Amino acid sequence: MGVEPIPDWPGELIELEETRIHVRSTLRGPAETAVFVHGLAGSATNWTDLMGELAGEVTGWALDLPGAGFSPAPADGDYSVDGHARAVVALIEHLGGPVHLFGNSLGGAVSVRVAATRPELIRSLVLVSPALPDLLPRYGPARVAASAAPGIGEWAVRRLRTLPAERRVRATLGMCYADLDRVHPERVRLAVEELRRRDALEHAASALVGSARGIVGEYFRAGPDNLWRQAARVTAPTLIIHGRRDRLVDARMALRAGRTFPDVRLVTIRHAGHVAQMEFPEIVAREAARLISETRVPPA
């Protein structure tokens, strides 16, 4: 990994309805706009390389979900999927929508809810290992469920903070990446710095645990607002990308997605893990650019 990675895109805090959200943007470029939504324990920087790959196709906006990254805690303390979806909707409305919406993991679940409930805001939908309900017992989901249990999540965060930041970062990357050799040393250094910064934030633990509880709650939600039922109502053309070596979301979930989303194309990346947009941004960009070209507004 000798080539220097793309530096983080410029960020700013913007006022959205009753909250403030930190966003990073590729700045004004193409007329088409894309919004990028990260996963649990992630931030806007999870999209840095993909935003660079797509800079000629879209003007990209990646947000830190409420309480994540540089976004402050929400005033109402709501870290549910619904709460995160409201923040995404507010950003899209601020930008003028409709947009090409990207979501990874938890961000994928949030993006499905936005696309299903506000279809007029979405031109296309790209989901990378979306955290849609899967009740089969597996190691990754079991860890998330355990961290969401009352009292356990907070206790686990306190225990983890006693470990060196470098060790915690490498453990997280090892869970999310299929091959740690694909992580540039500079990315590791920046992730360690960011974790140390967040360790000092009063709301960091509640944001992480609250978001974990939010996604676990979705796994057990019944009725018309169940995420799979909402997926069946998504009208936007959809691209779903899974890594075959994903330890957190089973790549076989792509088969159910193919039967559920009305207008969908499936892509699996053989050597990718849970964050294909970070491991193989060039592949994800190529597939996403194809969808964007098919759904972009023709010039007047």
N, C-alpha and C positions, 0 to 999 in steps of 0.2 A: 504494500500500500504506500508507494513512494510519492504519488501525486497528492498535492495539497487539496483538501476538500473545499467545496464552496463555503465561504463564510456565511454566518447567519444573515438572513435578510433583515433590513431595518425594521424596527418595531416601534409601536406607539400605543398609548392608551386612548381609547375612544369611548365616548358616552353613548350608551345604548339603552334607551328607555330608563329604567331605574337602576342600571348597573353600569360598571365600567369593564371593558374587555380589552386585553392586550392583543394586538394583531401584528403580524409580520407580513410584508408585502413585497412583491417584485417590482413595485412602483408602476406608474402608468405605462402601459404598453399596448398589446392587442385589445381590440374592442370586446372580445369575449372575456368573461370573468369567471374565475374558479375560486371556490371556498374549500379549505382543507380542514378536517376535523380529526384530531389525534385520539389516541386510545388511553386507557387507564395508566396513570403514572407517567404519561407522556406530556408533550408540549408542542407548540407550533414548530419547533426545530426538527421534529420528526419528518417534516416535509421539505426540508431545505434543498436536498438534492433533486427531488422530483420537481419542485417548483422551478429549479434551474433548468432542468431538461425541457420543461413545458413553457419556458418564458417566451418563446416565439409563437406559441399557440394561444395563451391566455395570460391575462393579468391575474396573478395569484394572490390570495389573501388567506393566510393560515392564522387561526385564532388559538389562544390559550383558553381552554374552557374555564368557566368560573372556578376560581381557587387554584388552578393549575398554572404552571409557568410563571409569568409576571402578572397574571390577572388576579385582582383582589378577590377575597371571599365574597360570595353573594350576600346581600343584606339579609335575605330570608333563610340563609343556610341550606338552600335546596340544591343538593348534588344529584338528584334523580335524573334519569334519562329525559323526563319531561322538562326538568329545569334546564338541562344542557341544550335541549332542542329549542327552547325559547330563546336562549342566547344566540344560537345559530340563525334562527329566523330573524331576530333583531338585526344581526349583522348583514344578512342578505338584503333585508329591507333598507338598511342604511346605504348599502352599495347600489341599490336600485334594481337588482334582480331582473330577470331570472339568471341563474348561474349554473355552472357545471360543479356539482357537489361531490367531494371526495371524503371518504371516511374509512378509518382503520380501527378494527377491534371495537372498543366501546364507541368510538367515533362513527363506526359503521352502523351500530344500532341506533345512535342518535340521528344519523343521516337518513336511515330508513323511515324513522318516525316523521322527520321533516318532509321527506318526499311524499309520504302517504297522506299527510294532513295538510300540506301546503303545496300541492302539485304545480300551482301557477308560478312558484318561485324556482323551479328546478328544470333546467334544460336537459341535463343528463346526470347520471348517478354512477360513480365509480366506488366500489366497495372492496377494500383489501382486508381479507380475513375478518369479516364482520362478526361481531359477538352476538349472533342470533341464538335463541334458546336451544340448548342441547343438553338434555338431562342424563345422557349416558355418563357413567362415572369415569372421569379421566383426571390425570394428575393436575393439569393446569387449571381447569374449572374448579376442581376440588379445593385448590389453594385459594382461589378467589372467594369461593363460598365460605371457607373457614375464616378468612380475614374479615368477612362481612358479619360474622356472628356477633351478637351483642357482647361488648366488653373485650372480645378476643382481638378484634382489629386494632383497637387503641393500644392494648398490651403488646401486640406484635410490633407495632410501629415504635413504641418506646424501647423494646428490646433491640430492634434493628439499628436504632440510632446509636447504640453502644458499639457497633461494628464500624471499622474504618470505611469511609465513603468509597474508596477504591474497590473494596471487596463487594460492597453492595451493588455498585455500578456493574461490575463484571458478572455478578450473579444474575442481574436483570438482563444484561445483554446476552448472557448464555441461554436464558430462557426464551428470548425473543428472536435471536439470530440462529440460523442453522449452522453457520460457520463463523466463529469469532475472528478468524483471520481476515474477514472482510471489513472489520471495524478499523477505521483509521485511528492511529494513536492520538491524533488531535481531537477526534470525536470523543474518545475516552476521557481525555483531559478536561474538555469542556463539560462533559456530563458529570464528572466529579466535582468541578467547581459549582455547577448548578445544584447538585444535591446538597453540598455544604451550605449554599445560600438558602435553600428551602428548609434545611434543618433548623434554621433560626426563625422561621416564620411560624407564628402562633397557629395559623389556620391550616398548615400543610398536612398534618395528620388527619384532621377532620375532613379535608377535601379528598384525600386518598381513600379513607375508609368509607366516607359517604358515597363516593362514586362507585366503589366496589359493591356496596349495599344496593345502590341503584340498579346496577346491571343484574345482580342476583335476583332482585325483585322482579325484573322483567322475565326471568326464566320461569317464574311461577304465575305470571299474570294470565288470567283467562279472559274470554270475551272478545269483543271486536277490536280492542286495543292491544291484543297480543301481537308481538312483532311479526310473527309469521303471517297472521291475518292481514296486518298492515302491508307487509311485503307484497301480498297478492293484489293490493290496491294501488301499487306504485305504477304510474303511467309513464314516467320518464324512461327512455332507453337506458338500460343498466348494464354495466360491466362488472363482473365479480372475479376477483383474483385471489387465488389461494396458493400458499406454499405447501408443497407436499411434505415438508419436514417441520411443519408447524406443531409446536408442543402445546399450544393453548387453544387453538380452534382446529378441530378435525377437518382436514381437507375434504373428507367425504361429505361434509355439509354442503359442498358445492352442488351435489346431486339434488338435494332437496331444494336448494335455491333455484336450480334450473327448472324444477317442476312448479315453482311458486311464483316467481317474478314474471309478469306478463310478457315483457320484452327484454330478454336477457341474453348476454353472451358470457360464457365461462372460460377462464384461463387458469391453468395451473402451472406453477413454476417449479420444476423438479427439485432444485437445490435451495429453495427459499424456505425461510421459517415464517414467523408471525408478522414480520415487518418488511414485506417484499419491496415496498417503496423506498426503504432504506438500504436493503441488501442489493437489489437489482433495479435501481431507479430507471435505467435506460430501457429495460423491458417493460416495466409498468408504464413509462412515458409513451413508448411506441404503441401499446395497446390503447391507452387513454386518448392519444392524439387521433387515432382512427375513429373512436367514438365521437370526439369533439368535432372532427371534420364532417361527420355525418349529421350532426345536430346543430351546428353553428347557424346563425342567422345569415342568409345570403346578403351580399352588399346591395344597397338600394340602387 
